[in-house]
Amino acid sequence: MALWLVKTEPDAFGWDDLVRLGRDRWDGVRNWTALRNIAAMRPGDLALFYHTGGERRAVGVCRVVSAPYPEPGQADPRVVVVDVEPVHRFARPVPLAAMRADPAFADWVLMRQPRLSVLPVPPDLWRRIEAMAGGGDGGPSPR
């Protein structure tokens, strides 16, 4: 199982929208590095659900529930999407500022390429974020 972080503008599509829908397509990504990351996703992978914009914080965990497939309506088959479903909301959202303040995160791609919208999360940082969040509301966490 791989671990990811997916970013979204909460005003356009936020955690509550995913919970309301139960499952949705992660689409609209156009950065080639982020698209390669989506292409590497597999069903069962977990992703930190991260609100960008004025919030800049990880708010929960979602699960990839489909293999990557071409985004409907896009002519370029390299523009791929996956379907995701909510797993659990964090007890306490984890702000980007808290991650930046922790030296353990210094070399993570989120700190070096902050505009990348889909990126891998090393297991040790995933566990650290889950601990900072006070755990979830009962969903799975990688060990």
Backbone as JSON Lines, residues from 0, in Angstrom:
{"i":0,"aa":"M","n":[0.85,-1.18,0.0],"ca":[0.0,0.0,0.0],"c":[0.89,1.24,0.0]}
{"i":1,"aa":"A","n":[0.64,2.13,-0.93],"ca":[1.37,3.4,-0.99],"c":[0.57,4.47,-0.26]}
{"i":2,"aa":"L","n":[1.27,5.51,0.15],"ca":[0.66,6.62,0.89],"c":[0.88,7.91,0.11]}
{"i":3,"aa":"W","n":[-0.16,8.74,0.04],"ca":[-0.14,9.93,-0.79],"c":[-0.7,11.12,-0.02]}
{"i":4,"aa":"L","n":[-0.53,12.29,-0.58],"ca":[-1.22,13.49,-0.14],"c":[-1.88,14.07,-1.39]}
{"i":5,"aa":"V","n":[-3.16,14.39,-1.29],"ca":[-3.89,15.01,-2.39],"c":[-4.43,16.35,-1.89]}
{"i":6,"aa":"K","n":[-4.2,17.39,-2.71],"ca":[-4.59,18.75,-2.33],"c":[-5.84,19.19,-3.08]}
{"i":7,"aa":"T","n":[-6.65,19.96,-2.4],"ca":[-7.85,20.51,-3.01],"c":[-8.18,21.86,-2.38]}
{"i":8,"aa":"E","n":[-8.8,22.72,-3.17],"ca":[-9.35,23.97,-2.65],"c":[-10.66,23.62,-1.95]}
{"i":9,"aa":"P","n":[-10.77,23.86,-0.65],"ca":[-11.99,23.45,0.06],"c":[-13.25,24.14,-0.43]}
{"i":10,"aa":"D","n":[-13.12,25.32,-1.02],"ca":[-14.31,26.01,-1.55],"c":[-14.82,25.35,-2.82]}
{"i":11,"aa":"A","n":[-13.91,24.67,-3.56],"ca":[-14.29,23.99,-4.8],"c":[-14.74,22.56,-4.52]}
{"i":12,"aa":"F","n":[-13.98,21.84,-3.69],"ca":[-14.3,20.47,-3.31],"c":[-13.53,20.15,-2.04]}
{"i":13,"aa":"G","n":[-14.23,20.07,-0.94],"ca":[-13.58,19.83,0.34],"c":[-13.94,18.48,0.94]}
{"i":14,"aa":"W","n":[-13.43,18.26,2.12],"ca":[-13.67,17.0,2.84],"c":[-15.16,16.71,2.97]}
{"i":15,"aa":"D","n":[-15.92,17.71,3.37],"ca":[-17.36,17.49,3.56],"c":[-18.05,17.08,2.27]}
{"i":16,"aa":"D","n":[-17.56,17.58,1.13],"ca":[-18.11,17.18,-0.16],"c":[-17.85,15.7,-0.42]}
{"i":17,"aa":"L","n":[-16.63,15.24,-0.13],"ca":[-16.32,13.83,-0.34],"c":[-17.16,12.95,0.58]}
{"i":18,"aa":"V","n":[-17.32,13.36,1.82],"ca":[-18.14,12.59,2.75],"c":[-19.59,12.53,2.26]}
{"i":19,"aa":"R","n":[-20.1,13.65,1.81],"ca":[-21.49,13.7,1.31],"c":[-21.68,12.77,0.12]}
{"i":20,"aa":"L","n":[-20.72,12.77,-0.8],"ca":[-20.82,11.94,-2.0],"c":[-20.49,10.47,-1.74]}
{"i":21,"aa":"G","n":[-19.61,10.22,-0.76],"ca":[-19.22,8.85,-0.44],"c":[-18.1,8.31,-1.32]}
{"i":22,"aa":"R","n":[-18.0,8.84,-2.53],"ca":[-16.96,8.42,-3.47],"c":[-16.97,9.44,-4.61]}
{"i":23,"aa":"D","n":[-15.78,9.79,-5.1],"ca":[-15.74,10.73,-6.22],"c":[-14.41,10.57,-6.96]}
{"i":24,"aa":"R","n":[-14.41,11.15,-8.15],"ca":[-13.23,11.13,-9.02],"c":[-12.28,12.24,-8.61]}
{"i":25,"aa":"W","n":[-10.97,11.9,-8.49],"ca":[-9.95,12.91,-8.22],"c":[-9.45,13.37,-9.58]}
{"i":26,"aa":"D","n":[-9.96,14.52,-10.02],"ca":[-9.67,14.98,-11.37],"c":[-9.19,16.42,-11.37]}
{"i":27,"aa":"G","n":[-8.95,16.94,-12.56],"ca":[-8.55,18.33,-12.7],"c":[-7.05,18.56,-12.57]}
{"i":28,"aa":"V","n":[-6.27,17.51,-12.39],"ca":[-4.82,17.65,-12.23],"c":[-4.18,17.79,-13.61]}
{"i":29,"aa":"R","n":[-3.29,18.78,-13.76],"ca":[-2.64,18.99,-15.05],"c":[-1.11,19.01,-14.97]}
{"i":30,"aa":"N","n":[-0.57,19.06,-13.77],"ca":[0.88,19.03,-13.6],"c":[1.39,17.62,-13.9]}
{"i":31,"aa":"W","n":[2.41,17.5,-14.74],"ca":[2.87,16.18,-15.18],"c":[3.44,15.34,-14.05]}
{"i":32,"aa":"T","n":[4.11,15.96,-13.09],"ca":[4.63,15.19,-11.95],"c":[3.46,14.65,-11.12]}
{"i":33,"aa":"A","n":[2.47,15.48,-10.86],"ca":[1.3,15.04,-10.1],"c":[0.54,13.95,-10.87]}
{"i":34,"aa":"L","n":[0.45,14.08,-12.19],"ca":[-0.22,13.05,-13.0],"c":[0.54,11.73,-12.96]}
{"i":35,"aa":"R","n":[1.85,11.78,-12.95],"ca":[2.63,10.53,-12.8],"c":[2.35,9.89,-11.44]}
{"i":36,"aa":"N","n":[2.18,10.73,-10.42],"ca":[1.85,10.19,-9.1],"c":[0.47,9.54,-9.12]}
{"i":37,"aa":"I","n":[-0.51,10.16,-9.76],"ca":[-1.83,9.55,-9.86],"c":[-1.72,8.22,-10.62]}
{"i":38,"aa":"A","n":[-0.94,8.2,-11.68],"ca":[-0.78,6.97,-12.47],"c":[-0.17,5.84,-11.65]}
{"i":39,"aa":"A","n":[0.55,6.17,-10.59],"ca":[1.16,5.16,-9.72],"c":[0.23,4.69,-8.61]}
{"i":40,"aa":"M","n":[-0.92,5.33,-8.44],"ca":[-1.85,4.95,-7.38],"c":[-2.54,3.63,-7.7]}
{"i":41,"aa":"R","n":[-2.87,2.89,-6.65],"ca":[-3.55,1.61,-6.79],"c":[-4.69,1.53,-5.78]}
{"i":42,"aa":"P","n":[-5.71,0.75,-6.1],"ca":[-6.8,0.58,-5.13],"c":[-6.25,0.1,-3.78]}
{"i":43,"aa":"G","n":[-6.74,0.72,-2.72],"ca":[-6.28,0.39,-1.38],"c":[-5.25,1.37,-0.84]}
{"i":44,"aa":"D","n":[-4.6,2.13,-1.72],"ca":[-3.67,3.16,-1.25],"c":[-4.44,4.18,-0.43]}
{"i":45,"aa":"L","n":[-3.76,4.8,0.52],"ca":[-4.37,5.84,1.34],"c":[-3.78,7.19,0.97]}
{"i":46,"aa":"A","n":[-4.56,8.25,1.17],"ca":[-4.09,9.6,0.88],"c":[-4.55,10.56,1.97]}
{"i":47,"aa":"L","n":[-3.64,11.42,2.38],"ca":[-4.01,12.54,3.24],"c":[-4.83,13.5,2.4]}
{"i":48,"aa":"F","n":[-5.95,13.92,2.91],"ca":[-6.82,14.88,2.23],"c":[-6.44,16.25,2.76]}
{"i":49,"aa":"Y","n":[-5.89,17.08,1.89],"ca":[-5.28,18.35,2.29],"c":[-6.04,19.52,1.68]}
{"i":50,"aa":"H","n":[-6.49,20.44,2.55],"ca":[-7.14,21.65,2.09],"c":[-6.09,22.73,1.85]}
{"i":51,"aa":"T","n":[-6.09,23.31,0.65],"ca":[-5.15,24.37,0.3],"c":[-5.79,25.74,0.59]}
{"i":52,"aa":"G","n":[-5.32,26.76,-0.12],"ca":[-5.88,28.1,0.03],"c":[-5.6,28.66,1.41]}
{"i":53,"aa":"G","n":[-6.61,29.27,1.99],"ca":[-6.45,29.89,3.3],"c":[-6.28,28.9,4.44]}
{"i":54,"aa":"E","n":[-6.64,27.63,4.22],"ca":[-6.55,26.64,5.31],"c":[-5.15,26.03,5.42]}
{"i":55,"aa":"R","n":[-4.65,25.49,4.34],"ca":[-3.34,24.82,4.31],"c":[-3.17,23.84,5.46]}
{"i":56,"aa":"R","n":[-3.97,22.76,5.4],"ca":[-3.91,21.75,6.47],"c":[-4.45,20.42,5.99]}
{"i":57,"aa":"A","n":[-3.91,19.36,6.56],"ca":[-4.41,18.01,6.32],"c":[-5.61,17.82,7.24]}
{"i":58,"aa":"V","n":[-6.74,17.39,6.64],"ca":[-7.98,17.31,7.41],"c":[-8.49,15.89,7.6]}
{"i":59,"aa":"G","n":[-7.96,14.93,6.83],"ca":[-8.43,13.56,6.96],"c":[-7.7,12.62,6.03]}
{"i":60,"aa":"V","n":[-8.24,11.42,5.93],"ca":[-7.65,10.36,5.11],"c":[-8.72,9.82,4.17]}
{"i":61,"aa":"C","n":[-8.33,9.66,2.91],"ca":[-9.21,9.02,1.94],"c":[-8.49,7.8,1.35]}
{"i":62,"aa":"R","n":[-9.27,6.94,0.71],"ca":[-8.73,5.71,0.13],"c":[-8.94,5.73,-1.38]}
{"i":63,"aa":"V","n":[-7.93,5.3,-2.11],"ca":[-8.05,5.12,-3.55],"c":[-8.87,3.85,-3.78]}
{"i":64,"aa":"V","n":[-9.94,3.94,-4.57],"ca":[-10.82,2.8,-4.77],"c":[-10.92,2.36,-6.23]}
{"i":65,"aa":"S","n":[-10.1,2.96,-7.1],"ca":[-10.06,2.52,-8.49],"c":[-8.63,2.57,-8.99]}
{"i":66,"aa":"A","n":[-8.37,1.82,-10.03],"ca":[-7.11,1.97,-10.74],"c":[-7.16,3.28,-11.51]}
{"i":67,"aa":"P","n":[-6.02,3.85,-11.85],"ca":[-6.03,5.06,-12.67],"c":[-6.69,4.8,-14.03]}
{"i":68,"aa":"Y","n":[-7.42,5.8,-14.51],"ca":[-8.05,5.7,-15.82],"c":[-8.06,7.09,-16.46]}
{"i":69,"aa":"P","n":[-8.14,7.15,-17.79],"ca":[-8.11,8.46,-18.46],"c":[-9.26,9.35,-17.98]}
{"i":70,"aa":"E","n":[-8.94,10.62,-17.78],"ca":[-9.98,11.55,-17.35],"c":[-11.0,11.73,-18.48]}
{"i":71,"aa":"P","n":[-12.28,11.49,-18.18],"ca":[-13.3,11.67,-19.22],"c":[-13.24,13.07,-19.83]}
{"i":72,"aa":"G","n":[-13.35,13.11,-21.13],"ca":[-13.36,14.38,-21.84],"c":[-11.99,14.93,-22.19]}
{"i":73,"aa":"Q","n":[-10.92,14.25,-21.77],"ca":[-9.57,14.69,-22.08],"c":[-9.02,13.86,-23.23]}
{"i":74,"aa":"A","n":[-8.44,14.53,-24.21],"ca":[-7.9,13.83,-25.38],"c":[-6.59,13.12,-25.08]}
{"i":75,"aa":"D","n":[-5.8,13.64,-24.14],"ca":[-4.5,13.08,-23.82],"c":[-4.67,11.93,-22.81]}
{"i":76,"aa":"P","n":[-4.34,10.69,-23.17],"ca":[-4.53,9.57,-22.25],"c":[-3.61,9.61,-21.03]}
{"i":77,"aa":"R","n":[-2.62,10.49,-21.04],"ca":[-1.75,10.63,-19.86],"c":[-2.42,11.41,-18.74]}
{"i":78,"aa":"V","n":[-3.52,12.09,-19.06],"ca":[-4.28,12.82,-18.04],"c":[-5.22,11.81,-17.38]}
{"i":79,"aa":"V","n":[-4.79,11.32,-16.21],"ca":[-5.5,10.24,-15.54],"c":[-6.11,10.7,-14.23]}
{"i":80,"aa":"V","n":[-7.05,9.92,-13.75],"ca":[-7.76,10.17,-12.51],"c":[-7.87,8.85,-11.74]}
{"i":81,"aa":"V","n":[-8.25,8.95,-10.49],"ca":[-8.64,7.79,-9.68],"c":[-9.9,8.17,-8.93]}
{"i":82,"aa":"D","n":[-10.62,7.19,-8.46],"ca":[-11.76,7.42,-7.57],"c":[-11.29,7.24,-6.14]}
{"i":83,"aa":"V","n":[-11.81,8.08,-5.25],"ca":[-11.45,8.03,-3.83],"c":[-12.71,8.02,-2.98]}
{"i":84,"aa":"E","n":[-12.57,7.52,-1.75],"ca":[-13.65,7.55,-0.77],"c":[-13.08,7.99,0.57]}
{"i":85,"aa":"P","n":[-13.9,8.61,1.42],"ca":[-13.4,9.04,2.73],"c":[-13.14,7.84,3.64]}
{"i":86,"aa":"V","n":[-12.11,7.94,4.45],"ca":[-11.81,6.92,5.45],"c":[-12.09,7.48,6.84]}
{"i":87,"aa":"H","n":[-11.39,8.55,7.21],"ca":[-11.67,9.21,8.49],"c":[-11.19,10.65,8.49]}
{"i":88,"aa":"R","n":[-11.91,11.45,9.24],"ca":[-11.54,12.85,9.47],"c":[-10.57,12.87,10.66]}
{"i":89,"aa":"F","n":[-9.63,13.79,10.61],"ca":[-8.72,13.95,11.74],"c":[-9.42,14.61,12.91]}
{"i":90,"aa":"A","n":[-9.08,14.17,14.12],"ca":[-9.6,14.82,15.32],"c":[-9.15,16.27,15.37]}
{"i":91,"aa":"R","n":[-7.91,16.51,14.95],"ca":[-7.36,17.87,14.85],"c":[-6.69,18.0,13.5]}
{"i":92,"aa":"P","n":[-7.16,18.89,12.62],"ca":[-6.44,19.1,11.36],"c":[-4.98,19.48,11.63]}
{"i":93,"aa":"V","n":[-4.11,19.09,10.71],"ca":[-2.68,19.36,10.88],"c":[-2.27,20.46,9.91]}
{"i":94,"aa":"P","n":[-1.98,21.66,10.44],"ca":[-1.62,22.77,9.58],"c":[-0.23,22.6,8.96]}
{"i":95,"aa":"L","n":[-0.07,23.16,7.78],"ca":[1.23,23.17,7.12],"c":[2.28,23.81,8.03]}
{"i":96,"aa":"A","n":[1.91,24.85,8.75],"ca":[2.86,25.53,9.64],"c":[3.42,24.57,10.68]}
{"i":97,"aa":"A","n":[2.6,23.66,11.2],"ca":[3.07,22.69,12.19],"c":[4.04,21.71,11.56]}
{"i":98,"aa":"M","n":[3.78,21.32,10.32],"ca":[4.71,20.42,9.62],"c":[6.03,21.14,9.36]}
{"i":99,"aa":"R","n":[5.96,22.38,8.9],"ca":[7.17,23.15,8.63],"c":[8.02,23.34,9.89]}
{"i":100,"aa":"A","n":[7.36,23.44,11.04],"ca":[8.06,23.66,12.31],"c":[8.78,22.4,12.81]}
{"i":101,"aa":"D","n":[8.43,21.25,12.26],"ca":[9.01,19.98,12.69],"c":[10.15,19.61,11.74]}
{"i":102,"aa":"P","n":[11.38,19.52,12.23],"ca":[12.52,19.21,11.36],"c":[12.39,17.88,10.61]}
{"i":103,"aa":"A","n":[11.57,16.97,11.09],"ca":[11.39,15.68,10.41],"c":[10.82,15.85,9.01]}
{"i":104,"aa":"F","n":[10.11,16.95,8.77],"ca":[9.47,17.18,7.49],"c":[10.34,17.96,6.49]}
{"i":105,"aa":"A","n":[11.51,18.39,6.9],"ca":[12.33,19.32,6.1],"c":[12.62,18.83,4.68]}
{"i":106,"aa":"D","n":[12.85,17.56,4.5],"ca":[13.22,17.05,3.17],"c":[12.04,16.51,2.37]}
{"i":107,"aa":"W","n":[10.85,16.57,2.93],"ca":[9.67,16.05,2.24],"c":[9.33,16.93,1.05]}
{"i":108,"aa":"V","n":[8.86,16.32,-0.01],"ca":[8.55,17.04,-1.24],"c":[7.53,18.16,-1.01]}
{"i":109,"aa":"L","n":[6.63,18.03,-0.06],"ca":[5.66,19.1,0.22],"c":[6.37,20.38,0.63]}
{"i":110,"aa":"M","n":[7.5,20.26,1.29],"ca":[8.25,21.44,1.71],"c":[9.09,22.0,0.56]}
{"i":111,"aa":"R","n":[9.53,21.14,-0.34],"ca":[10.39,21.56,-1.44],"c":[9.61,21.98,-2.68]}
{"i":112,"aa":"Q","n":[8.45,21.37,-2.92],"ca":[7.6,21.68,-4.07],"c":[6.17,21.91,-3.58]}
{"i":113,"aa":"P","n":[5.95,23.03,-2.9],"ca":[4.65,23.24,-2.24],"c":[3.46,23.35,-3.18]}
{"i":114,"aa":"R","n":[3.68,23.55,-4.46],"ca":[2.55,23.67,-5.39],"c":[2.14,22.33,-6.01]}
{"i":115,"aa":"L","n":[2.89,21.27,-5.75],"ca":[2.56,19.96,-6.28],"c":[1.28,19.45,-5.61]}
{"i":116,"aa":"S","n":[0.29,19.04,-6.41],"ca":[-1.03,18.72,-5.87],"c":[-1.25,17.27,-5.48]}
{"i":117,"aa":"V","n":[-0.39,16.37,-5.95],"ca":[-0.48,14.95,-5.57],"c":[0.95,14.49,-5.35]}
{"i":118,"aa":"L","n":[1.24,13.99,-4.16],"ca":[2.62,13.62,-3.85],"c":[2.67,12.45,-2.88]}
{"i":119,"aa":"P","n":[3.77,11.69,-2.91],"ca":[3.91,10.57,-2.0],"c":[4.21,11.04,-0.57]}
{"i":120,"aa":"V","n":[3.82,10.21,0.39],"ca":[4.08,10.48,1.8],"c":[4.88,9.31,2.36]}
{"i":121,"aa":"P","n":[6.09,9.54,2.85],"ca":[6.83,8.45,3.49],"c":[6.09,7.94,4.73]}
{"i":122,"aa":"P","n":[6.14,6.64,4.99],"ca":[5.39,6.08,6.14],"c":[5.71,6.75,7.47]}
{"i":123,"aa":"D","n":[6.97,7.11,7.71],"ca":[7.31,7.74,8.99],"c":[6.63,9.11,9.13]}
{"i":124,"aa":"L","n":[6.54,9.85,8.04],"ca":[5.86,11.15,8.1],"c":[4.35,10.97,8.21]}
{"i":125,"aa":"W","n":[3.83,9.94,7.56],"ca":[2.4,9.65,7.7],"c":[2.05,9.4,9.17]}
{"i":126,"aa":"R","n":[2.84,8.56,9.83],"ca":[2.59,8.26,11.25],"c":[2.7,9.53,12.1]}
{"i":127,"aa":"R","n":[3.66,10.37,11.76],"ca":[3.85,11.61,12.5],"c":[2.64,12.53,12.33]}
{"i":128,"aa":"I","n":[2.13,12.64,11.12],"ca":[0.94,13.47,10.87],"c":[-0.27,12.91,11.6]}
{"i":129,"aa":"E","n":[-0.45,11.59,11.55],"ca":[-1.57,10.98,12.28],"c":[-1.46,11.26,13.78]}
{"i":130,"aa":"A","n":[-0.24,11.22,14.33],"ca":[-0.05,11.51,15.75],"c":[-0.37,12.98,16.04]}
{"i":131,"aa":"M","n":[0.08,13.88,15.16],"ca":[-0.21,15.31,15.33],"c":[-1.71,15.57,15.26]}
{"i":132,"aa":"A","n":[-2.42,14.75,14.5],"ca":[-3.86,14.92,14.31],"c":[-4.67,14.3,15.44]}
{"i":133,"aa":"G","n":[-4.0,13.64,16.36],"ca":[-4.72,12.99,17.44],"c":[-5.4,11.73,16.99]}
{"i":134,"aa":"G","n":[-4.88,11.12,15.9],"ca":[-5.5,9.94,15.33],"c":[-6.7,10.35,14.5]}
{"i":135,"aa":"G","n":[-7.4,9.39,14.0],"ca":[-8.59,9.67,13.2],"c":[-9.82,9.34,14.01]}
{"i":136,"aa":"D","n":[-10.9,9.04,13.32],"ca":[-12.14,8.65,14.0],"c":[-12.4,7.17,13.82]}
{"i":137,"aa":"G","n":[-11.32,6.38,13.9],"ca":[-11.48,4.94,13.85],"c":[-11.07,4.28,12.56]}
{"i":138,"aa":"G","n":[-10.63,5.04,11.57],"ca":[-10.22,4.46,10.3],"c":[-8.85,3.83,10.38]}
{"i":139,"aa":"P","n":[-8.45,3.09,9.34],"ca":[-7.17,2.41,9.35],"c":[-6.0,3.37,9.24]}
{"i":140,"aa":"S","n":[-4.9,2.96,9.78],"ca":[-3.66,3.72,9.69],"c":[-2.55,2.74,9.36]}
{"i":141,"aa":"P","n":[-1.65,3.07,8.44],"ca":[-0.55,2.17,8.13],"c":[0.39,2.07,9.31]}
{"i":142,"aa":"R","n":[0.97,0.91,9.48],"ca":[1.88,0.69,10.6],"c":[3.3,0.83,10.2]}
